[in-house]
Amino acid sequence: MRSGILDAIFPPLGRAARNWRPPSFAVNALSFAGVALTRDIRAGDLPHGLQRLVEITRAIAGEPRALLLDEPAAGLNPGESEQLIDLIQRINARVRPS
C-alpha cells in the first residue's frame, strides 16, 4: 500500500472526488427539472439540450427571487424546446401556485 499518515489526513484528490456527494438542494433542483440522471455527468459532456436544462437548473437551485432568460430555446430542436417549455411552466407554477 502506498498510503501514509498524510493520506489519512489529506485524502488524495481522486478519492475525495469519488466520495463527493452533491448537496441536497442541488439534487432536489435536478429532480425538479427532470435531469437527475445527469448528476454524475460533467455538464460539458451532455448534449446541448440537456446542457440548457442543467443551466436553468443551476440557476433555480439557489432559489432566486427572479430568473431572467435570454433566448433560452435558441439552438434547441423541437423536442428539447418542449422540455424547456415544460420546465419553465413548472418553475412558474412553483412561484405562482394556482
C-alpha positions, -999 to 999 in steps of 0.1 A, spaced: 0 0 0 12 35 -7 -7 54 19 5 70 50 -4 95 77 -7 124 52 -31 104 31 -52 97 61 -53 134 70 -54 148 34 -71 122 12 -58 121 -24 -79 143 -47 -91 113 -67 -105 96 -37 -121 128 -24 -137 133 -58 -151 98 -58 -166 102 -23 -181 136 -30 -219 139 -30 -239 168 -43 -257 189 -16 -294 180 -12 -306 213 -27 -287 205 -59 -302 170 -61 -337 184 -54 -332 210 -82 -321 183 -107 -350 162 -97 -374 191 -101 -360 198 -136 -362 162 -146 -325 159 -152 -315 140 -120 -299 112 -141 -273 137 -153 -259 144 -118 -228 123 -123 -220 136 -158 -200 167 -164 -223 194 -179 -199 199 -208 -203 163 -218 -241 165 -221 -259 171 -253 -268 208 -260 -304 205 -250 -296 189 -216 -269 215 -211 -296 242 -213 -318 224 -188 -289 220 -164 -280 257 -168 -315 266 -158 -315 241 -130 -283 256 -117 -300 290 -117 -330 278 -98 -311 257 -72 -303 289 -53 -340 298 -52 -336 332 -68 -363 359 -65 -362 365 -102 -350 345 -132 -341 362 -164 -338 341 -195 -324 355 -228 -335 333 -257 -334 301 -237 -346 279 -266 -320 292 -291 -304 263 -309 -327 237 -295 -346 212 -316 -385 209 -312 -383 181 -286 -357 199 -265 -378 231 -268 -408 212 -254 -388 200 -224 -376 236 -218 -411 250 -221 -423 223 -196 -396 232 -171 -403 270 -174 -440 263 -168 -432 242 -137 -410 269 -124 -437 294 -130 -463 272 -112 -440 268 -83 -436 305 -79 -472 313 -86 -494 284 -73 -528 282 -90 
